[in-house]
């Protein structure tokens, strides 16, 4: 009798790592199936959900046996029993679904424990008895092993449409193989080396051509020698460039997975939290078919879970409270993803209470993130970004659901390492929206390489607006002119962070743009523009607010990539503008144009509402119509003047009327300008506000 195969310790670890990835995929399939079955059993059964779940449970059982993980083997078999029994009865009630979820949780914790995670506190025998006895009589063997099973057959369910017979010929699919992310990462590292070598060869060829061109040779000799260099390098370089790009693209494709893998845990997360907290919540998902790099998915997946948990716990109100506020008793959370070029954008919105600005302010002061005086002058939009700070929570006590403040800061840091970002919008009483942006793939990007201090720094080319010379400037400080608009320079504190060892006198400035705002980074020299592969900042280099990612230069040096959004964040808060306009269409056009230009915009439907907003808030500018109900524009500005509020407020009137007396009337009332409504009106308003608010 042959001896049973026993893998050695190293092989066992490799097999366990493979099984852990396989198990997560199968657990996601099972979890999504339970959500669908509980929501609409007949529809889920008709769509083949039960068969899909049976296959997933069977695969788990087979994989667990392969690595001799007996507890998972037993629970998976008992889960099959539960599913087949419930399918035969045609009934998946809450009790059955809850039991199924308990099995999934147990399997997940056992797999994590086997991989070196925390010990799994699971009573395997008791759980298997519950699973096998709930809707069937197929108990586990008395010796603790699972009985031998054949592949599950297509099931018929009472009261539901019979599932179609399986096709005799399976559809042709691409052959696939499971490859560890670590191996793909090593391949990407090799591609980076290859890319660096290619760039180095290109530079060497250019230098050789330059040497030949500069040599004191006769024209015929120069042509001959330079031409020989070009002929010798051009074709091999072209082949190397093509091969490098194709290899990089192929590896990037090998790393991509559907974004739906990040969506899979969300329905259950919402279901469980809503039940625990007494909420009624509907979850809407879209865009799961987009393919993303697995490394990006590993950041996005926990990020969405954190945001969903916060939305249910902090955002969605109890049904009675929602009804009292005139809202539907059932709250809604939507997660939608879109691919724009090479970028992924995920928007998670809820219709809950929004972020409590006062609570955030109090907590920020208590944590020492800001002093009370500075906090008093901060706008709501600036305050709510404190929720991204480490260990930040408005809860006074820790709960099992949330409250430790762990999560949102990790969301921000994880995305920033891939040149991604997090944006927050919230309206008190209406809800909140978190927008996550990240690259679809960890691929090479165009970078501007510049010299500031001892080490080179980089700017992602897509973030840059223009490079301007500083050599003819009379002053070392103050804004630089980029096109027709002045752009502020980065302050000395930021330069000290980017070049802690000191920096040379700046000769150029690289203007960057993010979130509709601009800032210019002064540098000593602009060296080149290279296509480089990005990665999180490697140790021992410390990540900072300004630098969270890097690339490798052809010379082997680490190029630190400056985060354009972090540079923008050093600017003072964007000016707040109030738009007073009774036409909904004109109001929305103005709001969008001003918001796109970087202003914080609020709107009022008439002069009376505008006056209230101006008395309660701190605004830098007012755009107002002439004719409005309740109080017209002239009355509004006159009232502001009498209250002494025009000294710190820039005012622009606009109107669709062709009355030639309006500009003079606006000036007499105390306005700073007049614009006639029309196709170019928004551009004229923006020009006027840039001029008036250039020092804001």
Steps between C-alpha positions, in 0.01 A plus 500: 500500500645832398580759763268804514651821365597747774615845386800650677462814710597740219261343250227497765541876548482558125189284468339679794568839340338381176202358690456826697455693175268234360299490824439874497361483148270210591389668825412815303289286263321336793442830681358667190276199446360515853420870456317426174310205644380695802391796286305298239522122531307414184701736280831386645413133457384561145831673425695194613632650823461178700697294248771767497520494879509121511795502261676761714447297820616184323816678376570618853466147627733362233762767555489453878554125459797565271680692774360281782304782660241267654279757681438690178437172319232403755327838509497525119336159475241594763435825312427298186248304705333819619475637146366180347243458778375858471487471120294182522254678730502810279549721802793721599378685807700734724590214733653301216686801364633591845625147546667513159675824593624344823655222295672750269634696796633182655673390180654845454636508855636143470681581175647816654615305806663234283691776320643640823213727601326514838366170642155405373243456775272257319316200644520296181295200613216711638488717187503197268213343696296821463573526130430137420195475727329826407336382176619150443617180661839462335721517811880493489663164553541399862879498464495873416568464127266603225343223290609468143294711262457518128465829316166668583232449239258755363223556755126536457322711760134473591306806397780627277582461135714194434860589426600432139702192414872571480647525152676193373784704355661754732572841351855557390690708759852631528726269695581653835752434773510642853817704548598657831506879518857478634615332178325762288661772711841347430419497129399865518830575673680332211299706253600815685864398471450432130329835456785674682755325281311607188493863609870479588585365154297778337688761699834339414412501130404868519826584674703309241322683220566828678870419533524429131311817418724714722825352366701712262442278199438566138136497407538170316678336794236626744215377287668163467579453870176643639302303246680180597414558865135559416485195274663283766265603779170600342367157402605314819358783710170486315479124556595536867243774548225294337587187696518690829165667447331175395645313798391776736149499353474119517607489865263783585217303337603188693459693825153635423189369672137617488411779741198293604738312732516820707119527491435140610531556880283813499145354488562284800675781688193722448260219592674409825559858619148611411353214703729567797425874502130486417539675165331441168756535221496433129836452325541584131811383311614577146824481302625169638599378154797737478838325508757642745847408616492256791726728706246780457218260585676407824481868601149565365338193658563586869447867423145437382427277799616779735291759320192278492528428872532870577204582276270253677626580849554877481292604197171314452247596769255262673170468310301713747754782484499490119121511491498800734741677265274433201726229356411144395544263795741295292835668443698457180872445450628495143843393378572574133824460309610651169817471293622825352803437282759333721330613822243328721242711681275348768225708658337385823197707604243475777185701573559517875570785742828609344816575696453694824733797454479611864586151625793480259623843612480409870680171445772662288565755776505227767754297300721806453459497121399868502465769763161649590575837342599352164208254510254786546600645161496171309222429252294182515665355185842535662390368838356174374835393354619444856318166484791378285751563780642202692306387811221748430149416617214711630391213725596531868502125551608201296231271364530171317369673188709815483648767715873433512570739214690228316419476133446832325862607548608161365268557201670830425856372551442186293365692202766772524771235464367442147456872422132463586279726710190524720249783467219573745175685450234523767180695556372494858165325511530381139789255490863453406700397193851354500678484165799267471737545206779260405675369188340202329841338468842540658662589171767738381404867497664813364694688767682834502838449665629811675785600730412682820752385757752220512257235375275525193125538537220425257165642399244287315474661158119492497500714819724767345355806326811687387869554574593866533837672539579690820832649388360841398296547816595786726345351815561153646145472632151576377295331227629407155307576185363189328310607193274784608468394864740540794596174673642497856838342569550217747610635838842448663359251753400264220835542322672406826299176507585414140870588534591466870869533419449839337433606142649724235359829378198421287527566125167351393153437641276204414135602526274210601121475518271289717138544604473808272775686690861575404833540677858528368795298629834685462792278388863555411485311171267293286698194388272292279162338445510122538249217487551317829322236706363630830492317831444576869798672661755227579657469846692652665370819336223639723166587344390858562194704412682630193662175380334158521616330179816459296654376176843367404714713267724347230796578727348283773413800719164516673287782362260631766170603340342811644125481567339792317190489721716524811663812354157649430394420857764743630311792343260707708136388474339577166292821496128453568264646244124551531284492188168685539285407200129414465544307172582139582678453167719810534565417864623151417716622209668755724546249781668246273728754333615648830542159666709377207724804546572399860258722693278374782154592374166540673177614336193701598169512312422864575640813662351432842656152518830648379497764775442232764789290366734802489415599856560146629803398292839635404506559123766659282277582204142536384359445151147640490221550249311830479139379491414251778195435721490598869793739457668605173874532443519877555307472827727216609823688436361820652407309817850351515653845458290645781615217727864567410547159337627611158855582609604132503258381230559512123171543311423431134158570351376318195185527294341383176353846447649729236409810704807729459446654844565177694883521517478850647229392744717209614801726555290756688371227735858406584566204267843428354383404154219414261470207255233452235356148498574295192726223366815672631354621830655230722848563355460874560390439860800273559738760359349765726521283812860395422591866482308599813596198711860452388626574850239281675 
